[in-house]
Amino acid sequence: MSTAYTPTDWVTVAQTVWPHEAHTIAGMLREHGIEAIVADEFLVNMQGFASHAVGGVKVRVRKVDEERAAMIINSPPAEPEE
C-alpha cells in the first residue's frame, strides 16, 4: 500500500539559482535512498534571471528525511579513487 503525502510532509533542504544544480542535489539524495523532488523549476525558467523573486529552485524531501538529507548535502565530496 502506498502512502499519500501532503505538502506539509515535505521540507526544503536546498535552494539554488540554477535548475541543473537542484537536479544534481536531488540526484545525490536519491542515490542515498532519499525521495527528493525539485520544485519551482518552471517558475524560475519563466522568470529567467529573476529567480530570486520566487526563492530560486528548491530541493524538497519528506520531513522524516530532513536531517539525513542535510548531512548528505553538507558533507564534503568524496575523494576520487585512483
NORQUI-V866206 format. One record per pair of residues at least 12 apart in sequence whose ideal C-beta (glycine too) atoms are under 6 Angstrom apart, sorted by the first residue. I is the first residue (numbers start at 1). J is the second residue. D is the distance in Angstrom with one decimal. If there is no record, write none. Layout:
i: [I/I]
j: [J/J]
d: [D/D]
//
This chain:
i: [9/9/10/11/11/12/12/13/13/13/13/14/14/15/15/16/16/17/17/19/19/22/22/22/23/25/26/26/29/32/34/34/34/36/36/37/39/39/40/40/40/41/44]
j: [62/63/60/63/66/58/60/59/61/69/70/59/73/56/58/56/57/51/56/41/57/38/57/59/38/59/38/59/69/72/61/65/69/59/61/60/58/60/54/57/58/57/57]
d: [5.7/5.6/4.5/5.2/5.0/4.6/5.3/5.6/5.4/4.6/5.8/4.1/5.8/4.4/5.3/5.6/5.2/5.2/5.4/4.7/5.1/4.7/4.1/5.2/5.8/4.8/5.3/5.1/5.5/5.5/5.6/4.7/5.4/5.8/5.2/5.1/4.4/5.3/5.4/5.6/5.5/5.2/5.2]
//
